[in-house]
Every structure is written in structure tokens, then in C-alpha cells.
Amino acid sequence: HSASTLFGLDLYQGMFRPGAGDRAAVKAGRVFGLVLALGSMASAPYIAQAPDGLFLLMKKLAAIFNIPLLAIVVMGMASARPPAWAAKACIALGATFYIVFSLIGGDRLFGWPVHWLHLAGINFAVLCAFLALAGRLSPARGNGLAAAGAGAHPDVADAPWRWNVPAGIAVIVLVVALYAALHGLATARR
């Protein structure tokens, strides 16, 4: 239902036919919903045959775009230098890398067997290096990944929060403590 609404309002009325009325958008959304439902039913038998189960398949499919987007966000927060074109290329390169080596290549990196999560980490590292290199060779001039940061809105103060470092250290300590506690619970049950 929500996919039909998003298609009708955002894509159909927003991009394909901006002057379309509400009835036309609802009709387009219904047709899209029907096509989506038929496609889901047609692909269900193939998903049921996923060798590692549905959950792992969904994680692998999500990693196609999540890893490139994560690399863009991290590098955008770390530096204002990477240009916008590099972020766009990052999505294409990251998705292609992961599809080729994980989904098509069967979790093998140049012939070496690699766990899919390690492959996602390698993809992330390569994309961050690509964005850093692009920022070094072709630095952004006003339209980079972090260009909307400082001074983007007049109502937002640019002064750094004085508790940044203590809060960051506290979060890191709490995450490590939680990991240690959960690890202790897991090993105690064995």
C-alpha cells in the first residue's frame, strides 16, 4: 500500500506527469501496486530456494546500496573535499562491486572465498578510499558532500557542542562494555 502511494505521489505526479490530478495518481498507484504484487508472487518460488535462507538474502540485497550510502555519509562527515560527482560514482561502483563479487561471483574475491560481510567491509573501505582520492585530486568547490553543513540554515548555530568529545568517549565506552557483557553471556551459555 505504501509503495503504491509513494509511486503515485512522488514518481507519477512528481516526475512522470506533474500536472496529473489525484484520480490519475491513485490509478497509477493501483496499477503499480498490482504489478509489484504480481512480481512478488512470481519471484516467491525463487526466493524460497535461496541457499542460505530469506534473511541472509535480504541482508545481501540490502548491502548493494547500503554500503555505498554509508561510505558517502561517513566521508561526507569526515571531509568537505569529496565532490558530488564522486558520491554518484560511488553508488554505481559500490553496487557493481558487490553484485559482481557477492551475488554473481558467489562470495569470491578474485577467486578467494570471502564471507559476504567481509566483502561488504572491503567494499566500504575501497569506496572510502575512492572518495578520499577523488577529494584529493578534484576537491569540491561549494557543492561537495559536506557543502550544506556549516552555515546552511540561519537558525542553526555553527558553534561546536562543548560536550562533543566527552559524549563521544562515553558512547564508545558504553558500546565496548555492552559488547563485552553480551560476549560474556554468550560464552557462559556454552
Solvent accessible surface area in square Angstrom, and as a share of the most:
residue,aa,sasa,rsa
1,H,194,0.87
2,S,78,0.50
3,A,37,0.29
4,S,22,0.14
5,T,62,0.36
6,L,107,0.53
7,F,36,0.15
8,G,3,0.03
9,L,96,0.48
10,D,83,0.43
11,L,73,0.36
12,Y,34,0.13
13,Q,37,0.16
14,G,48,0.46
15,M,130,0.58
16,F,120,0.50
17,R,129,0.47
18,P,101,0.64
19,G,82,0.78
20,A,12,0.09
21,G,44,0.42
22,D,105,0.55
23,R,218,0.79
24,A,33,0.26
25,A,4,0.03
26,V,78,0.45
27,K,141,0.60
28,A,16,0.13
29,G,4,0.03
30,R,177,0.64
31,V,82,0.47
32,F,63,0.26
33,G,20,0.20
34,L,108,0.54
35,V,94,0.54
36,L,84,0.42
37,A,44,0.34
38,L,98,0.49
39,G,39,0.38
40,S,64,0.41
41,M,125,0.56
42,A,68,0.53
43,S,41,0.27
44,A,51,0.40
45,P,81,0.51
46,Y,174,0.66
47,I,61,0.31
48,A,79,0.62
49,Q,144,0.64
50,A,21,0.16
51,P,132,0.83
52,D,90,0.47
53,G,34,0.32
54,L,98,0.49
55,F,151,0.63
56,L,44,0.22
57,L,43,0.22
58,M,107,0.48
59,K,87,0.37
60,K,25,0.11
61,L,78,0.39
62,A,46,0.36
63,A,8,0.06
64,I,15,0.08
65,F,110,0.46
66,N,83,0.43
67,I,26,0.13
68,P,0,0.00
69,L,85,0.42
70,L,90,0.45
71,A,0,0.00
72,I,26,0.13
73,V,81,0.47
74,V,55,0.32
75,M,28,0.12
76,G,11,0.10
77,M,158,0.71
78,A,77,0.60
79,S,34,0.22
80,A,63,0.49
81,R,107,0.39
82,P,1,0.01
83,P,8,0.05
84,A,31,0.24
85,W,128,0.45
86,A,0,0.00
87,A,12,0.09
88,K,145,0.62
89,A,31,0.24
90,C,0,0.00
91,I,57,0.29
92,A,60,0.47
93,L,89,0.44
94,G,0,0.00
95,A,10,0.08
96,T,77,0.45
97,F,35,0.15
98,Y,0,0.00
99,I,62,0.31
100,V,67,0.38
101,F,35,0.15
102,S,3,0.02
103,L,64,0.32
104,I,133,0.68
105,G,31,0.30
106,G,52,0.50
107,D,27,0.14
108,R,112,0.41
109,L,30,0.15
110,F,161,0.67
111,G,49,0.47
112,W,185,0.65
113,P,95,0.60
114,V,29,0.17
115,H,101,0.45
116,W,33,0.12
117,L,103,0.51
118,H,122,0.54
119,L,0,0.00
120,A,3,0.03
121,G,40,0.39
122,I,62,0.32
123,N,1,0.00
124,F,56,0.23
125,A,60,0.47
126,V,76,0.44
127,L,3,0.02
128,C,21,0.12
129,A,62,0.48
130,F,50,0.21
131,L,0,0.00
132,A,50,0.39
133,L,103,0.51
134,A,7,0.05
135,G,1,0.01
136,R,171,0.62
137,L,134,0.66
138,S,45,0.29
139,P,47,0.29
140,A,22,0.17
141,R,207,0.76
142,G,70,0.68
143,N,98,0.50
144,G,11,0.11
145,L,46,0.23
146,A,32,0.25
147,A,50,0.39
148,A,80,0.62
149,G,49,0.47
150,A,91,0.71
151,G,56,0.53
152,A,66,0.51
153,H,93,0.41
154,P,129,0.81
155,D,122,0.63
156,V,98,0.56
157,A,86,0.67
158,D,94,0.49
159,A,80,0.62
160,P,113,0.71
161,W,149,0.52
162,R,197,0.72
163,W,122,0.43
164,N,83,0.42
165,V,106,0.61
166,P,65,0.41
167,A,35,0.27
168,G,33,0.31
169,I,102,0.52
170,A,48,0.37
171,V,89,0.51
172,I,113,0.58
173,V,89,0.51
174,L,121,0.60
175,V,90,0.52
176,V,92,0.53
177,A,52,0.40
178,L,107,0.53
179,Y,152,0.58
180,A,60,0.46
181,A,58,0.45
182,L,99,0.49
183,H,100,0.45
184,G,37,0.35
185,L,103,0.51
186,A,51,0.39
187,T,60,0.35
188,A,84,0.65
189,R,209,0.76
190,R,230,0.84
